[in-house]
C-alpha cells in the first residue's frame, strides 16, 4: 500500500510517504498502552483541556486544513472549510458533554441500591476512509478520548497529509505521547493490530468488504467493534412535495462531496404524478453545475477522489446500461485533466440489473417511478443497505409515517441535514452497526459496570 498525495484535479503526485516498520508499530502501540494508564485517571475537565485546544487549533488554521483536503481528495473549497469547522464542533461538543453522558445511572432494584458506571477500556483502533478526512477522525477521537481511551488510527492511503496534520494537532495541543497516534501501515499490519491483546475495540468506516474483514477479525478476538459501511439511500418524493425545494435538496443530496458520501441520496424514488416534472428539473439543475478547479469558489462540480474511483464508477455505469438501464444525463468522464465524472442520471433499472443493488460512490443518480406511497416504501426497503434516507412531502405527519416504515438507521423529512454533533449516525443491514455522534457515540467503547449495595445474609446452601 502506497501512501501518496495525488491531486485528483490534475493527476499530479504531490508527495509520497513511507509505511511504518513492524518495530515502529510496536513502539507506537506500547506508547498508547502506557498513555492509557495515565489518561484513564484524568478527570473529564483535564481531558477537555486537550480536546478543546485541538478544536481551537482546527478553527484557527481552517484554511490550511481545508487546502490539504482539497488537494488530496478533490473536495470543493467551501465543503472542505465546512468539514474542518464541523470537526472542531464535534470535538467541542464532546469536551463539553462527555461527563454528563457517562455519569452514573441510578437503578432501582427491589432490594438495596445499585447504579451503572462507565469506565474506559483501553486502546481503540480506528480504520477510517478518505471521503471526509477530518470529520471521520473527529467523530471517533472526540468521544473515545474524552471517555478516557487512547486511539490508534489507520487512515486512507490517499490522504496522508490530512492524517499527519491531524495527529500534529494533538501534539501541539499538549496531548501526552500515545494519546492519539496516526499509523501509516499496510493491511497486513492493520490485521495484526486487531489481533493484539492490548487493543480493546475497533471502529471502522469504509466499504462492506472492509467491514466484513475487520469485524470478523475483531469477533475472532472477542473485541467490541462499530462498523459504518456503505449506503444506497432512498430519496422519496411524494406527489404533494414542494418541487423547487425538493429538487434543490436532490442536487445537494447527490452531488455533495462529488457524490462520495455513504449517506448520499442515491436512489430517487418519485411518485408517478410528479415524476416527469421532477426529472426535468433535476436534469436541468445538474446540467447547470460548473466543473473546474476545486480550489476556485465558482466551481460546483469537483473531481472524484482518484482515477481508480472514476474508473470503477464508469465500469458500474457501463454494466448498468448493458443490463437495460438508460442514460438520461451524463454517463462519461468529463473531457478535461483530472478524475472528473459527468453528473449522471440512470433510469429503467430493473431488479435483475446489478445496478439495482450497487452503491454508486460518485455523481450517479438512479431514478425510479412508483405509483404511490406504498410502492415507494417497498422499493426503498428493497435494498441490501440501510444507512439513511429522506422523504419529501408537505404533510409532515405523512412524512413521519413514511420515515417510520423505511428500514434504515436514519430518515430525514424535507431535508437531508445529518451534519449535527447531537444526532447519532449509523445504519443497519449491510450499512453496518453501532452509532457515532450524539450521546450514543460515546457509549460504544466503555465498560458499563454494575455496582450493587445490599447488606444481606448469604442464601443457605
GUMAR-65018 format. One record per residue (C-alpha): x, y, z; residue number from 1; chain. Coordinates in steps of 0.25 Angstrom, whole numbers, plus 5000, padded with zeros to 4 digits. Layout:
// GUMAR-65018
+------+------+------+-----+---+
!   px !   py !   pz !   k ! c !
+------+------+------+-----+---+
!    X !    Y !    Z ! NUM ! A !
...
+------+------+------+-----+---+
//
This chain:
// GUMAR-65018
+------+------+------+-----+---+
!   px !   py !   pz !   k ! c !
+------+------+------+-----+---+
! 5000 ! 5000 ! 5000 !   1 ! A !
! 5006 ! 5013 ! 4996 !   2 ! A !
! 5003 ! 5026 ! 5004 !   3 ! A !
! 5002 ! 5037 ! 4993 !   4 ! A !
! 4996 ! 5050 ! 4992 !   5 ! A !
! 4991 ! 5051 ! 4977 !   6 ! A !
! 4983 ! 5063 ! 4973 !   7 ! A !
! 4971 ! 5057 ! 4966 !   8 ! A !
! 4968 ! 5071 ! 4959 !   9 ! A !
! 4981 ! 5070 ! 4952 !  10 ! A !
! 4986 ! 5055 ! 4954 !  11 ! A !
! 5000 ! 5060 ! 4959 !  12 ! A !
! 5007 ! 5053 ! 4971 !  13 ! A !
! 5009 ! 5063 ! 4982 !  14 ! A !
! 5016 ! 5055 ! 4992 !  15 ! A !
! 5019 ! 5040 ! 4996 !  16 ! A !
! 5021 ! 5035 ! 5010 !  17 ! A !
! 5028 ! 5022 ! 5015 !  18 ! A !
! 5020 ! 5012 ! 5023 !  19 ! A !
! 5024 ! 5009 ! 5037 !  20 ! A !
! 5033 ! 4997 ! 5040 !  21 ! A !
! 5027 ! 4986 ! 5050 !  22 ! A !
! 5037 ! 4991 ! 5060 !  23 ! A !
! 5031 ! 5005 ! 5059 !  24 ! A !
! 5017 ! 5000 ! 5060 !  25 ! A !
! 5021 ! 4992 ! 5073 !  26 ! A !
! 5027 ! 5005 ! 5079 !  27 ! A !
! 5014 ! 5013 ! 5076 !  28 ! A !
! 5005 ! 5002 ! 5082 !  29 ! A !
! 5013 ! 5002 ! 5094 !  30 ! A !
! 5013 ! 5017 ! 5095 !  31 ! A !
! 4998 ! 5016 ! 5094 !  32 ! A !
! 4997 ! 5006 ! 5105 !  33 ! A !
! 5006 ! 5013 ! 5114 !  34 ! A !
! 4998 ! 5026 ! 5112 !  35 ! A !
! 4985 ! 5019 ! 5115 !  36 ! A !
! 4989 ! 5016 ! 5129 !  37 ! A !
! 4991 ! 5031 ! 5132 !  38 ! A !
! 4979 ! 5037 ! 5123 !  39 ! A !
! 4969 ! 5028 ! 5129 !  40 ! A !
! 4971 ! 5034 ! 5142 !  41 ! A !
! 4970 ! 5048 ! 5137 !  42 ! A !
! 4957 ! 5056 ! 5141 !  43 ! A !
! 4947 ! 5060 ! 5130 !  44 ! A !
! 4952 ! 5074 ! 5132 !  45 ! A !
! 4966 ! 5071 ! 5129 !  46 ! A !
! 4963 ! 5063 ! 5117 !  47 ! A !
! 4954 ! 5074 ! 5112 !  48 ! A !
! 4966 ! 5084 ! 5112 !  49 ! A !
! 4973 ! 5076 ! 5102 !  50 ! A !
! 4961 ! 5073 ! 5093 !  51 ! A !
! 4957 ! 5088 ! 5093 !  52 ! A !
! 4971 ! 5092 ! 5089 !  53 ! A !
! 4970 ! 5083 ! 5077 !  54 ! A !
! 4957 ! 5089 ! 5073 !  55 ! A !
! 4962 ! 5103 ! 5075 !  56 ! A !
! 4974 ! 5100 ! 5066 !  57 ! A !
! 4966 ! 5094 ! 5055 !  58 ! A !
! 4957 ! 5107 ! 5055 !  59 ! A !
! 4970 ! 5115 ! 5055 !  60 ! A !
! 4976 ! 5108 ! 5044 !  61 ! A !
! 4964 ! 5105 ! 5036 !  62 ! A !
! 4969 ! 5109 ! 5022 !  63 ! A !
! 4982 ! 5101 ! 5024 !  64 ! A !
! 4974 ! 5088 ! 5027 !  65 ! A !
! 4964 ! 5091 ! 5016 !  66 ! A !
! 4975 ! 5092 ! 5006 !  67 ! A !
! 4980 ! 5079 ! 5009 !  68 ! A !
! 4966 ! 5072 ! 5007 !  69 ! A !
! 4964 ! 5079 ! 4994 !  70 ! A !
! 4978 ! 5076 ! 4989 !  71 ! A !
! 4978 ! 5061 ! 4993 !  72 ! A !
! 4964 ! 5057 ! 4990 !  73 ! A !
! 4958 ! 5068 ! 4982 !  74 ! A !
! 4947 ! 5073 ! 4992 !  75 ! A !
! 4941 ! 5087 ! 4988 !  76 ! A !
! 4948 ! 5098 ! 4995 !  77 ! A !
! 4935 ! 5102 ! 5003 !  78 ! A !
! 4932 ! 5088 ! 5006 !  79 ! A !
! 4946 ! 5086 ! 5011 !  80 ! A !
! 4945 ! 5098 ! 5020 !  81 ! A !
! 4931 ! 5094 ! 5025 !  82 ! A !
! 4937 ! 5080 ! 5029 !  83 ! A !
! 4948 ! 5086 ! 5037 !  84 ! A !
! 4938 ! 5095 ! 5044 !  85 ! A !
! 4929 ! 5083 ! 5047 !  86 ! A !
! 4941 ! 5075 ! 5052 !  87 ! A !
! 4944 ! 5085 ! 5062 !  88 ! A !
! 4929 ! 5086 ! 5067 !  89 ! A !
! 4929 ! 5071 ! 5069 !  90 ! A !
! 4942 ! 5072 ! 5078 !  91 ! A !
! 4936 ! 5083 ! 5086 !  92 ! A !
! 4923 ! 5076 ! 5087 !  93 ! A !
! 4929 ! 5064 ! 5094 !  94 ! A !
! 4938 ! 5073 ! 5102 !  95 ! A !
! 4926 ! 5079 ! 5108 !  96 ! A !
! 4916 ! 5068 ! 5109 !  97 ! A !
! 4924 ! 5055 ! 5112 !  98 ! A !
! 4924 ! 5055 ! 5127 !  99 ! A !
! 4909 ! 5057 ! 5126 ! 100 ! A !
! 4907 ! 5045 ! 5116 ! 101 ! A !
! 4916 ! 5036 ! 5125 ! 102 ! A !
! 4911 ! 5040 ! 5138 ! 103 ! A !
! 4906 ! 5028 ! 5147 ! 104 ! A !
! 4892 ! 5024 ! 5145 ! 105 ! A !
! 4883 ! 5020 ! 5157 ! 106 ! A !
! 4876 ! 5007 ! 5157 ! 107 ! A !
! 4864 ! 5003 ! 5165 ! 108 ! A !
! 4866 ! 4988 ! 5170 ! 109 ! A !
! 4855 ! 4982 ! 5178 ! 110 ! A !
! 4865 ! 4982 ! 5190 ! 111 ! A !
! 4877 ! 4991 ! 5193 ! 112 ! A !
! 4883 ! 5001 ! 5184 ! 113 ! A !
! 4890 ! 5000 ! 5170 ! 114 ! A !
! 4896 ! 5008 ! 5159 ! 115 ! A !
! 4903 ! 5007 ! 5146 ! 116 ! A !
! 4916 ! 5014 ! 5144 ! 117 ! A !
! 4924 ! 5016 ! 5131 ! 118 ! A !
! 4939 ! 5014 ! 5130 ! 119 ! A !
! 4949 ! 5014 ! 5118 ! 120 ! A !
! 4954 ! 5000 ! 5113 ! 121 ! A !
! 4968 ! 5003 ! 5107 ! 122 ! A !
! 4973 ! 5006 ! 5093 ! 123 ! A !
! 4963 ! 5007 ! 5082 ! 124 ! A !
! 4968 ! 5004 ! 5067 ! 125 ! A !
! 4961 ! 5013 ! 5057 ! 126 ! A !
! 4961 ! 5010 ! 5042 ! 127 ! A !
! 4956 ! 5022 ! 5034 ! 128 ! A !
! 4953 ! 5026 ! 5020 ! 129 ! A !
! 4957 ! 5037 ! 5011 ! 130 ! A !
! 4944 ! 5044 ! 5007 ! 131 ! A !
! 4943 ! 5053 ! 5020 ! 132 ! A !
! 4958 ! 5053 ! 5024 ! 133 ! A !
! 4956 ! 5061 ! 5037 ! 134 ! A !
! 4941 ! 5059 ! 5041 ! 135 ! A !
! 4943 ! 5043 ! 5041 ! 136 ! A !
! 4955 ! 5045 ! 5051 ! 137 ! A !
! 4948 ! 5056 ! 5059 ! 138 ! A !
! 4936 ! 5047 ! 5061 ! 139 ! A !
! 4944 ! 5036 ! 5067 ! 140 ! A !
! 4954 ! 5044 ! 5074 ! 141 ! A !
! 4945 ! 5053 ! 5082 ! 142 ! A !
! 4936 ! 5043 ! 5089 ! 143 ! A !
! 4947 ! 5032 ! 5091 ! 144 ! A !
! 4958 ! 5041 ! 5096 ! 145 ! A !
! 4948 ! 5048 ! 5105 ! 146 ! A !
! 4943 ! 5035 ! 5110 ! 147 ! A !
! 4958 ! 5032 ! 5115 ! 148 ! A !
! 4962 ! 5023 ! 5104 ! 149 ! A !
! 4975 ! 5025 ! 5095 ! 150 ! A !
! 4974 ! 5024 ! 5080 ! 151 ! A !
! 4982 ! 5018 ! 5069 ! 152 ! A !
! 4977 ! 5021 ! 5055 ! 153 ! A !
! 4980 ! 5016 ! 5041 ! 154 ! A !
! 4975 ! 5026 ! 5031 ! 155 ! A !
! 4973 ! 5024 ! 5016 ! 156 ! A !
! 4985 ! 5023 ! 5008 ! 157 ! A !
! 4981 ! 5035 ! 4998 ! 158 ! A !
! 4980 ! 5045 ! 5009 ! 159 ! A !
! 4993 ! 5044 ! 5017 ! 160 ! A !
! 4996 ! 5059 ! 5019 ! 161 ! A !
! 4982 ! 5061 ! 5025 ! 162 ! A !
! 4984 ! 5049 ! 5035 ! 163 ! A !
! 4998 ! 5054 ! 5038 ! 164 ! A !
! 4994 ! 5068 ! 5041 ! 165 ! A !
! 4982 ! 5063 ! 5050 ! 166 ! A !
! 4992 ! 5056 ! 5058 ! 167 ! A !
! 5001 ! 5068 ! 5059 ! 168 ! A !
! 4989 ! 5076 ! 5065 ! 169 ! A !
! 4988 ! 5067 ! 5077 ! 170 ! A !
! 5003 ! 5068 ! 5080 ! 171 ! A !
! 5002 ! 5084 ! 5078 ! 172 ! A !
! 4990 ! 5083 ! 5088 ! 173 ! A !
! 4999 ! 5077 ! 5099 ! 174 ! A !
! 4994 ! 5063 ! 5098 ! 175 ! A !
! 5002 ! 5052 ! 5104 ! 176 ! A !
! 5010 ! 5043 ! 5095 ! 177 ! A !
! 5001 ! 5032 ! 5091 ! 178 ! A !
! 4988 ! 5038 ! 5093 ! 179 ! A !
! 4985 ! 5040 ! 5078 ! 180 ! A !
! 4994 ! 5033 ! 5068 ! 181 ! A !
! 4994 ! 5033 ! 5053 ! 182 ! A !
! 4999 ! 5020 ! 5046 ! 183 ! A !
! 5004 ! 5019 ! 5032 ! 184 ! A !
! 5002 ! 5004 ! 5031 ! 185 ! A !
! 4999 ! 4992 ! 5022 ! 186 ! A !
! 4986 ! 4984 ! 5022 ! 187 ! A !
! 4994 ! 4972 ! 5028 ! 188 ! A !
! 4999 ! 4981 ! 5039 ! 189 ! A !
! 4985 ! 4986 ! 5042 ! 190 ! A !
! 4980 ! 4972 ! 5044 ! 191 ! A !
! 4991 ! 4969 ! 5053 ! 192 ! A !
! 4988 ! 4981 ! 5061 ! 193 ! A !
! 4973 ! 4976 ! 5063 ! 194 ! A !
! 4979 ! 4963 ! 5068 ! 195 ! A !
! 4988 ! 4970 ! 5078 ! 196 ! A !
! 4982 ! 4967 ! 5092 ! 197 ! A !
! 4985 ! 4982 ! 5096 ! 198 ! A !
! 4975 ! 4987 ! 5086 ! 199 ! A !
! 4961 ! 4986 ! 5093 ! 200 ! A !
! 4952 ! 4992 ! 5082 ! 201 ! A !
! 4951 ! 4994 ! 5067 ! 202 ! A !
! 4944 ! 5006 ! 5060 ! 203 ! A !
! 4943 ! 5005 ! 5045 ! 204 ! A !
! 4937 ! 5013 ! 5034 ! 205 ! A !
! 4938 ! 5008 ! 5020 ! 206 ! A !
! 4933 ! 4998 ! 5010 ! 207 ! A !
! 4925 ! 4986 ! 5012 ! 208 ! A !
! 4937 ! 4977 ! 5009 ! 209 ! A !
! 4946 ! 4984 ! 5018 ! 210 ! A !
! 4935 ! 4983 ! 5029 ! 211 ! A !
! 4934 ! 4968 ! 5027 ! 212 ! A !
! 4949 ! 4966 ! 5028 ! 213 ! A !
! 4951 ! 4975 ! 5041 ! 214 ! A !
! 4938 ! 4971 ! 5048 ! 215 ! A !
! 4941 ! 4957 ! 5046 ! 216 ! A !
! 4955 ! 4959 ! 5052 ! 217 ! A !
! 4950 ! 4967 ! 5063 ! 218 ! A !
! 4940 ! 4956 ! 5066 ! 219 ! A !
! 4950 ! 4945 ! 5066 ! 220 ! A !
! 4958 ! 4953 ! 5076 ! 221 ! A !
! 4945 ! 4955 ! 5085 ! 222 ! A !
! 4946 ! 4970 ! 5083 ! 223 ! A !
! 4935 ! 4981 ! 5082 ! 224 ! A !
! 4934 ! 4988 ! 5069 ! 225 ! A !
! 4926 ! 4998 ! 5062 ! 226 ! A !
! 4924 ! 4998 ! 5047 ! 227 ! A !
! 4919 ! 5009 ! 5038 ! 228 ! A !
! 4919 ! 5004 ! 5024 ! 229 ! A !
! 4913 ! 5007 ! 5011 ! 230 ! A !
! 4899 ! 5012 ! 5007 ! 231 ! A !
! 4889 ! 5014 ! 4996 ! 232 ! A !
! 4879 ! 5024 ! 5002 ! 233 ! A !
! 4865 ! 5026 ! 4996 ! 234 ! A !
! 4861 ! 5040 ! 4993 ! 235 ! A !
! 4846 ! 5038 ! 4993 ! 236 ! A !
! 4837 ! 5049 ! 4986 ! 237 ! A !
! 4822 ! 5049 ! 4989 ! 238 ! A !
! 4812 ! 5056 ! 4980 ! 239 ! A !
! 4810 ! 5067 ! 4989 ! 240 ! A !
! 4825 ! 5071 ! 4991 ! 241 ! A !
! 4829 ! 5085 ! 4989 ! 242 ! A !
! 4836 ! 5083 ! 4976 ! 243 ! A !
! 4847 ! 5094 ! 4975 ! 244 ! A !
! 4851 ! 5092 ! 4989 ! 245 ! A !
! 4852 ! 5077 ! 4987 ! 246 ! A !
! 4860 ! 5078 ! 4974 ! 247 ! A !
! 4870 ! 5087 ! 4982 ! 248 ! A !
! 4871 ! 5076 ! 4992 ! 249 ! A !
! 4873 ! 5065 ! 4982 ! 250 ! A !
! 4884 ! 5072 ! 4975 ! 251 ! A !
! 4891 ! 5074 ! 4989 ! 252 ! A !
! 4888 ! 5060 ! 4993 ! 253 ! A !
! 4894 ! 5054 ! 4981 ! 254 ! A !
! 4906 ! 5064 ! 4978 ! 255 ! A !
! 4911 ! 5068 ! 4991 ! 256 ! A !
! 4925 ! 5063 ! 4992 ! 257 ! A !
! 4925 ! 5059 ! 4978 ! 258 ! A !
! 4914 ! 5049 ! 4982 ! 259 ! A !
! 4925 ! 5042 ! 4990 ! 260 ! A !
! 4917 ! 5041 ! 5003 ! 261 ! A !
! 4912 ! 5028 ! 5010 ! 262 ! A !
! 4898 ! 5034 ! 5013 ! 263 ! A !
! 4897 ! 5042 ! 5000 ! 264 ! A !
! 4884 ! 5041 ! 4993 ! 265 ! A !
! 4886 ! 5030 ! 4982 ! 266 ! A !
! 4872 ! 5025 ! 4979 ! 267 ! A !
! 4862 ! 5035 ! 4975 ! 268 ! A !
! 4848 ! 5029 ! 4977 ! 269 ! A !
! 4837 ! 5038 ! 4971 ! 270 ! A !
! 4822 ! 5036 ! 4971 ! 271 ! A !
! 4817 ! 5036 ! 4956 ! 272 ! A !
! 4809 ! 5048 ! 4957 ! 273 ! A !
! 4821 ! 5058 ! 4958 ! 274 ! A !
! 4832 ! 5048 ! 4953 ! 275 ! A !
! 4833 ! 5055 ! 4939 ! 276 ! A !
! 4833 ! 5069 ! 4945 ! 277 ! A !
! 4844 ! 5065 ! 4956 ! 278 ! A !
! 4853 ! 5058 ! 4946 ! 279 ! A !
! 4853 ! 5070 ! 4936 ! 280 ! A !
! 4856 ! 5080 ! 4947 ! 281 ! A !
! 4867 ! 5070 ! 4953 ! 282 ! A !
! 4873 ! 5069 ! 4940 ! 283 ! A !
! 4874 ! 5084 ! 4937 ! 284 ! A !
! 4879 ! 5086 ! 4951 ! 285 ! A !
! 4890 ! 5076 ! 4949 ! 286 ! A !
! 4894 ! 5081 ! 4935 ! 287 ! A !
! 4896 ! 5095 ! 4942 ! 288 ! A !
! 4907 ! 5090 ! 4951 ! 289 ! A !
! 4921 ! 5096 ! 4947 ! 290 ! A !
! 4933 ! 5087 ! 4947 ! 291 ! A !
! 4946 ! 5093 ! 4950 ! 292 ! A !
! 4958 ! 5094 ! 4960 ! 293 ! A !
! 4952 ! 5091 ! 4974 ! 294 ! A !
! 4961 ! 5102 ! 4979 ! 295 ! A !
! 4952 ! 5112 ! 4972 ! 296 ! A !
! 4940 ! 5117 ! 4979 ! 297 ! A !
! 4932 ! 5117 ! 4965 ! 298 ! A !
! 4934 ! 5102 ! 4964 ! 299 ! A !
! 4922 ! 5094 ! 4967 ! 300 ! A !
! 4926 ! 5081 ! 4961 ! 301 ! A !
! 4939 ! 5075 ! 4966 ! 302 ! A !
! 4947 ! 5063 ! 4963 ! 303 ! A !
! 4946 ! 5049 ! 4969 ! 304 ! A !
! 4956 ! 5045 ! 4979 ! 305 ! A !
! 4965 ! 5037 ! 4970 ! 306 ! A !
! 4966 ! 5032 ! 4956 ! 307 ! A !
! 4963 ! 5018 ! 4962 ! 308 ! A !
! 4950 ! 5023 ! 4967 ! 309 ! A !
! 4946 ! 5029 ! 4954 ! 310 ! A !
! 4949 ! 5016 ! 4946 ! 311 ! A !
! 4941 ! 5008 ! 4956 ! 312 ! A !
! 4929 ! 5017 ! 4954 ! 313 ! A !
! 4930 ! 5017 ! 4939 ! 314 ! A !
! 4930 ! 5002 ! 4939 ! 315 ! A !
! 4918 ! 5002 ! 4948 ! 316 ! A !
! 4910 ! 5011 ! 4939 ! 317 ! A !
! 4914 ! 5003 ! 4926 ! 318 ! A !
! 4910 ! 4990 ! 4934 ! 319 ! A !
! 4896 ! 4996 ! 4937 ! 320 ! A !
! 4894 ! 5001 ! 4923 ! 321 ! A !
! 4898 ! 4987 ! 4917 ! 322 ! A !
! 4887 ! 4981 ! 4926 ! 323 ! A !
! 4876 ! 4990 ! 4921 ! 324 ! A !
! 4878 ! 5004 ! 4929 ! 325 ! A !
! 4876 ! 5017 ! 4921 ! 326 ! A !
! 4885 ! 5029 ! 4922 ! 327 ! A !
! 4877 ! 5041 ! 4923 ! 328 ! A !
! 4889 ! 5050 ! 4926 ! 329 ! A !
! 4904 ! 5048 ! 4926 ! 330 ! A !
! 4910 ! 5034 ! 4928 ! 331 ! A !
! 4924 ! 5038 ! 4923 ! 332 ! A !
! 4937 ! 5045 ! 4929 ! 333 ! A !
! 4938 ! 5059 ! 4926 ! 334 ! A !
! 4947 ! 5064 ! 4915 ! 335 ! A !
! 4958 ! 5071 ! 4924 ! 336 ! A !
! 4970 ! 5068 ! 4932 ! 337 ! A !
! 4967 ! 5060 ! 4945 ! 338 ! A !
! 4958 ! 5050 ! 4950 ! 339 ! A !
! 4944 ! 5057 ! 4947 ! 340 ! A !
! 4931 ! 5049 ! 4944 ! 341 ! A !
! 4919 ! 5055 ! 4938 ! 342 ! A !
! 4907 ! 5057 ! 4946 ! 343 ! A !
! 4899 ! 5045 ! 4942 ! 344 ! A !
! 4884 ! 5040 ! 4943 ! 345 ! A !
! 4880 ! 5026 ! 4940 ! 346 ! A !
! 4866 ! 5021 ! 4938 ! 347 ! A !
! 4859 ! 5008 ! 4935 ! 348 ! A !
! 4867 ! 5000 ! 4945 ! 349 ! A !
! 4860 ! 4987 ! 4947 ! 350 ! A !
! 4862 ! 4978 ! 4960 ! 351 ! A !
! 4871 ! 4968 ! 4952 ! 352 ! A !
! 4881 ! 4979 ! 4948 ! 353 ! A !
! 4894 ! 4979 ! 4956 ! 354 ! A !
! 4892 ! 4994 ! 4958 ! 355 ! A !
! 4879 ! 4991 ! 4966 ! 356 ! A !
! 4887 ! 4986 ! 4978 ! 357 ! A !
! 4900 ! 4994 ! 4975 ! 358 ! A !
! 4905 ! 5006 ! 4983 ! 359 ! A !
! 4910 ! 5017 ! 4973 ! 360 ! A !
! 4920 ! 5025 ! 4980 ! 361 ! A !
! 4920 ! 5037 ! 4972 ! 362 ! A !
! 4911 ! 5047 ! 4964 ! 363 ! A !
! 4902 ! 5036 ! 4958 ! 364 ! A !
! 4887 ! 5036 ! 4962 ! 365 ! A !
! 4877 ! 5025 ! 4960 ! 366 ! A !
! 4863 ! 5029 ! 4957 ! 367 ! A !
! 4851 ! 5021 ! 4959 ! 368 ! A !
! 4836 ! 5024 ! 4957 ! 369 ! A !
! 4826 ! 5018 ! 4966 ! 370 ! A !
! 4810 ! 5018 ! 4966 ! 371 ! A !
! 4808 ! 5022 ! 4981 ! 372 ! A !
! 4814 ! 5024 ! 4995 ! 373 ! A !
! 4813 ! 5009 ! 4998 ! 374 ! A !
! 4821 ! 5005 ! 4986 ! 375 ! A !
! 4831 ! 5016 ! 4989 ! 376 ! A !
! 4833 ! 5010 ! 5003 ! 377 ! A !
! 4834 ! 4996 ! 4997 ! 378 ! A !
! 4845 ! 5000 ! 4987 ! 379 ! A !
! 4852 ! 5008 ! 4998 ! 380 ! A !
! 4853 ! 4995 ! 5006 ! 381 ! A !
! 4857 ! 4986 ! 4995 ! 382 ! A !
! 4872 ! 4989 ! 4997 ! 383 ! A !
! 4883 ! 4982 ! 5004 ! 384 ! A !
! 4887 ! 4995 ! 5011 ! 385 ! A !
! 4880 ! 5003 ! 5022 ! 386 ! A !
! 4888 ! 5015 ! 5025 ! 387 ! A !
! 4880 ! 5027 ! 5023 ! 388 ! A !
! 4868 ! 5033 ! 5014 ! 389 ! A !
! 4859 ! 5044 ! 5013 ! 390 ! A !
! 4844 ! 5047 ! 5009 ! 391 ! A !
! 4839 ! 5060 ! 5003 ! 392 ! A !
! 4824 ! 5064 ! 5006 ! 393 ! A !
! 4816 ! 5076 ! 5010 ! 394 ! A !
! 4809 ! 5067 ! 5020 ! 395 ! A !
! 4819 ! 5065 ! 5032 ! 396 ! A !
! 4810 ! 5054 ! 5038 ! 397 ! A !
! 4810 ! 5047 ! 5025 ! 398 ! A !
! 4825 ! 5049 ! 5025 ! 399 ! A !
! 4827 ! 5043 ! 5039 ! 400 ! A !
! 4818 ! 5031 ! 5035 ! 401 ! A !
! 4827 ! 5028 ! 5023 ! 402 ! A !
! 4840 ! 5030 ! 5031 ! 403 ! A !
! 4836 ! 5020 ! 5041 ! 404 ! A !
! 4833 ! 5010 ! 5030 ! 405 ! A !
! 4846 ! 5011 ! 5023 ! 406 ! A !
! 4856 ! 5000 ! 5029 ! 407 ! A !
! 4869 ! 5009 ! 5031 ! 408 ! A !
! 4877 ! 5015 ! 5042 ! 409 ! A !
! 4873 ! 5030 ! 5039 ! 410 ! A !
! 4862 ! 5037 ! 5032 ! 411 ! A !
! 4860 ! 5051 ! 5029 ! 412 ! A !
! 4847 ! 5059 ! 5026 ! 413 ! A !
! 4848 ! 5070 ! 5016 ! 414 ! A !
! 4863 ! 5071 ! 5018 ! 415 ! A !
! 4876 ! 5063 ! 5018 ! 416 ! A !
! 4883 ! 5070 ! 5029 ! 417 ! A !
! 4891 ! 5059 ! 5037 ! 418 ! A !
! 4902 ! 5069 ! 5040 ! 419 ! A !
! 4899 ! 5071 ! 5055 ! 420 ! A !
! 4908 ! 5066 ! 5066 ! 421 ! A !
! 4896 ! 5064 ! 5075 ! 422 ! A !
! 4890 ! 5054 ! 5065 ! 423 ! A !
! 4894 ! 5039 ! 5065 ! 424 ! A !
! 4899 ! 5034 ! 5052 ! 425 ! A !
! 4899 ! 5019 ! 5047 ! 426 ! A !
! 4891 ! 5009 ! 5040 ! 427 ! A !
! 4886 ! 4994 ! 5039 ! 428 ! A !
! 4887 ! 4983 ! 5029 ! 429 ! A !
! 4900 ! 4984 ! 5020 ! 430 ! A !
! 4902 ! 4998 ! 5025 ! 431 ! A !
! 4907 ! 4993 ! 5038 ! 432 ! A !
! 4904 ! 4994 ! 5053 ! 433 ! A !
! 4907 ! 5003 ! 5064 ! 434 ! A !
! 4905 ! 5018 ! 5065 ! 435 ! A !
! 4914 ! 5030 ! 5065 ! 436 ! A !
! 4912 ! 5044 ! 5070 ! 437 ! A !
! 4902 ! 5049 ! 5080 ! 438 ! A !
! 4900 ! 5042 ! 5093 ! 439 ! A !
! 4901 ! 5028 ! 5087 ! 440 ! A !
! 4914 ! 5031 ! 5080 ! 441 ! A !
! 4922 ! 5031 ! 5093 ! 442 ! A !
! 4916 ! 5018 ! 5099 ! 443 ! A !
! 4922 ! 5008 ! 5089 ! 444 ! A !
! 4935 ! 5007 ! 5096 ! 445 ! A !
! 4933 ! 5008 ! 5111 ! 446 ! A !
! 4931 ! 4997 ! 5121 ! 447 ! A !
! 4917 ! 4998 ! 5127 ! 448 ! A !
! 4919 ! 4993 ! 5141 ! 449 ! A !
! 4908 ! 4990 ! 5151 ! 450 ! A !
! 4910 ! 4993 ! 5165 ! 451 ! A !
! 4900 ! 4988 ! 5175 ! 452 ! A !
! 4900 ! 4991 ! 5190 ! 453 ! A !
! 4892 ! 4982 ! 5199 ! 454 ! A !
! 4894 ! 4978 ! 5213 ! 455 ! A !
! 4888 ! 4964 ! 5214 ! 456 ! A !
! 4891 ! 4950 ! 5218 ! 457 ! A !
! 4896 ! 4940 ! 5208 ! 458 ! A !
! 4886 ! 4929 ! 5204 ! 459 ! A !
! 4887 ! 4916 ! 5210 ! 460 ! A !
! 4894 ! 4905 ! 5202 ! 461 ! A !
+------+------+------+-----+---+
//
